[in-house]
Amino acid sequence: MNNKRRLFTALNILLPLIAGVIVYIFVQKNTYLENVLVGFFAADFKPLIWSGWTYTFTVCWLCDILWAYSLTFSLWMVLCSWKNAVLFSAVLAFVAGAAFELLQLFEVMGGTFDVFDVVLELMAASLAAVVIKRRKYI
């Protein structure tokens, strides 16, 4: 993997993850991440709250979208030597997202099951696959 490809992949993995962490710290309340940070730094993070659909979208779905996008790129980085690695990475990311939603539905793990999460994770994995396929400079 050449340096441009590494940078392209790293940015498409890390930037969504960093954005998701920011949402978990500054917008959502009572998350596992916030509890760890509060315990570690003894700091209390006041959530940003606003009205409208953008707040609902940010709180309910944005992190799932960012996670699925980043996971697709992470899987592609590992599987890039495989035939159909892009498609396989997107499918695996979608299946993982759907599996986590099912675990939430059956209360095996924390969180709230939402069918729309599954739809948005499919869209995010598909978008990541398109971005990977359309990269021109690597």
C-alpha positions in Angstrom: 0.0 0.0 0.0 1.5 3.3 -1.1 1.7 6.4 1.1 -1.2 8.2 -0.6 -3.4 5.2 -0.2 -2.5 4.8 3.5 -3.3 8.5 4.1 -6.6 8.3 2.2 -7.6 5.2 4.2 -6.4 6.5 7.5 -8.4 9.8 7.1 -11.5 7.9 6.1 -11.2 5.7 9.1 -10.1 8.2 11.8 -12.1 11.3 10.9 -15.5 9.6 11.2 -14.4 8.0 14.4 -13.2 11.3 15.9 -16.4 13.0 14.8 -18.4 10.2 16.5 -16.4 10.6 19.7 -17.1 14.3 19.7 -20.8 13.6 19.3 -20.7 11.1 22.2 -18.9 13.6 24.5 -20.6 16.8 23.7 -24.1 15.9 22.4 -25.2 12.6 23.8 -25.7 12.2 27.5 -25.0 9.1 29.7 -22.9 7.1 27.2 -20.3 4.6 28.2 -17.6 6.9 26.8 -18.8 9.9 28.8 -18.9 7.8 32.0 -15.3 6.7 31.4 -14.1 10.2 30.7 -16.0 11.6 33.7 -14.5 8.9 35.9 -11.0 9.4 34.5 -10.8 13.2 34.3 -13.4 14.0 37.0 -15.0 16.4 34.5 -18.6 16.9 33.7 -19.5 17.4 30.1 -22.6 19.6 29.5 -24.5 18.3 26.4 -25.1 20.6 23.5 -28.9 20.7 22.9 -30.8 22.4 20.2 -34.2 21.9 18.6 -35.2 20.4 15.3 -34.5 17.4 13.2 -30.8 18.0 13.0 -30.5 17.4 16.8 -32.6 14.2 16.5 -30.5 13.0 13.5 -27.3 13.8 15.4 -28.3 12.0 18.6 -30.1 9.0 17.0 -28.3 8.2 13.8 -25.1 10.1 13.1 -22.7 7.9 15.1 -24.1 4.8 13.5 -23.5 6.3 10.1 -20.0 7.4 11.0 -19.2 4.0 12.5 -20.4 2.0 9.5 -18.5 4.3 7.1 -15.3 3.9 9.1 -15.7 0.2 9.5 -16.1 -0.3 5.8 -12.8 1.5 5.2 -11.1 -0.5 8.0 -12.2 -3.8 6.5 -11.1 -2.7 3.1 -7.7 -1.8 4.4 -7.3 -5.3 5.8 -8.9 -7.1 2.8 -7.6 -4.9 0.0 -5.7 -7.7 -1.6 -8.8 -9.8 -2.0 -10.9 -10.0 -5.1 -14.0 -7.9 -4.6 -12.6 -6.5 -1.3 -14.7 -3.3 -1.6 -18.0 -5.2 -1.9 -17.0 -7.7 0.8 -16.0 -4.9 3.2 -19.3 -3.0 2.7 -21.3 -6.2 3.2 -19.4 -7.1 6.3 -19.8 -3.6 7.8 -23.5 -3.7 7.1 -23.9 -7.2 8.6 -22.0 -6.1 11.7 -24.2 -3.1 12.1 -27.3 -5.1 11.6 -26.0 -7.7 14.1 -25.4 -5.0 16.7 -28.9 -3.7 16.2 -30.3 -7.2 16.7 -28.3 -7.6 19.9 -29.9 -4.3 21.1 -33.3 -5.6 20.1 -32.8 -8.8 22.2 -31.3 -6.7 25.0 -28.0 -8.6 24.9 -26.2 -5.2 24.7 -27.1 -1.7 25.7 -28.8 0.7 23.2 -32.0 1.1 21.5 -33.0 -1.0 18.4 -33.9 1.1 15.4 -34.7 -0.2 11.9 -33.7 3.2 10.5 -30.2 2.6 12.0 -29.9 -0.5 9.8 -31.0 1.4 6.7 -28.6 4.2 7.4 -25.7 1.8 8.1 -26.4 0.2 4.7 -26.3 3.6 3.1 -23.1 4.6 4.9 -21.3 1.3 4.0 -22.5 1.8 0.4 -21.2 5.4 0.3 -17.8 4.2 1.6 -17.7 1.6 -1.1 -18.4 4.2 -3.7 -15.7 6.5 -2.3 -13.2 3.7 -2.3 -14.1 2.7 -5.9 -14.0 6.2 -7.2 -10.6 7.2 -5.7 -8.6 8.6 -8.5 -5.2 9.5 -7.1 -4.3 6.2 -5.5 
